[in-house]
Amino acid sequence: MERTSVKRGRRRASSEVGPVLRAFDLAKMGDGKVAYIRVMTSAEAHKLFPMVDGLPDNSSIFALHSADGTPLALTDSRQAAVGHALGDRLEVASIH
């Protein structure tokens, strides 16, 4: 009987992997019931939300967005963003 050698190891990920789920698909799937939380710097928050005054400098901001990307709330903690989502009866999706 012949022995076959099988090399086991990690496969290298391609740098050209496309998105698993397109934004349009996520928005369609959400149907006003799914949201996600995005962490950003205060500088990023200032750029995306110039109408919001009083954001603390050099700190993390937690933005709650509907599945279609519409911003719903800005908070200073993940817990507050989750609480806002639960208050609006939204399911928070995990994104990476």
C-alpha positions in Angstrom: 0.0 0.0 0.0 1.3 3.4 -1.0 1.4 6.3 1.5 0.1 9.6 0.4 1.5 12.7 2.1 -0.9 15.5 2.7 0.4 18.8 3.7 -1.8 20.6 6.1 -1.5 24.2 6.9 -3.1 27.6 6.6 -4.1 28.8 3.2 -3.0 32.3 2.3 -5.9 34.7 1.9 -6.0 36.6 -1.3 -5.7 40.3 -1.0 -8.4 40.6 -3.7 -11.3 39.1 -1.8 -14.5 40.9 -2.6 -17.2 41.8 0.0 -19.3 38.9 1.2 -22.5 41.0 1.3 -23.0 44.2 -0.7 -24.4 47.3 1.1 -27.5 47.1 -1.1 -28.1 43.5 0.0 -27.6 44.4 3.7 -30.0 47.3 3.4 -32.6 45.1 1.7 -32.1 42.4 4.3 -32.4 44.9 7.2 -35.9 46.2 6.3 -35.7 48.7 9.1 -35.1 46.1 11.7 -31.3 45.6 11.6 -28.6 48.1 12.6 -24.9 48.0 13.1 -22.5 49.9 15.3 -19.4 51.5 13.8 -16.5 52.8 16.0 -14.7 55.9 14.7 -12.4 58.5 16.0 -13.8 61.9 16.9 -12.1 63.4 13.8 -13.9 60.9 11.6 -17.2 61.7 13.4 -16.6 65.5 12.8 -16.2 64.8 9.1 -19.2 62.6 8.7 -21.4 64.6 11.0 -20.4 68.3 10.8 -23.7 69.4 12.2 -22.9 67.8 15.6 -21.2 70.1 18.0 -19.4 69.2 21.2 -17.8 65.9 20.2 -14.8 65.2 22.5 -11.4 65.3 20.9 -9.1 62.3 20.7 -11.7 59.7 21.8 -13.7 56.9 20.2 -17.2 57.6 19.0 -19.8 54.8 18.5 -22.2 55.5 15.6 -25.4 53.5 15.3 -26.4 53.0 11.7 -29.5 51.4 10.1 -28.7 48.5 7.7 -28.7 50.8 4.7 -26.1 53.1 6.3 -28.4 55.8 7.6 -26.9 57.3 10.8 -29.2 56.9 13.8 -27.2 58.0 16.8 -23.7 59.0 18.0 -22.7 58.0 21.5 -19.6 57.8 23.7 -20.0 54.1 24.5 -20.9 50.8 22.8 -23.4 50.1 25.6 -25.3 53.3 24.9 -25.4 52.5 21.2 -26.7 49.0 21.9 -29.3 50.5 24.3 -30.5 53.0 21.7 -30.9 50.1 19.2 -32.8 48.0 21.7 -35.0 51.0 22.5 -35.9 51.3 18.8 -36.4 47.5 18.6 -33.5 47.0 16.2 -31.3 43.9 16.1 -27.6 44.8 16.1 -25.7 42.9 13.5 -22.0 42.2 13.9 -19.8 43.5 11.2 -16.1 43.3 10.6 
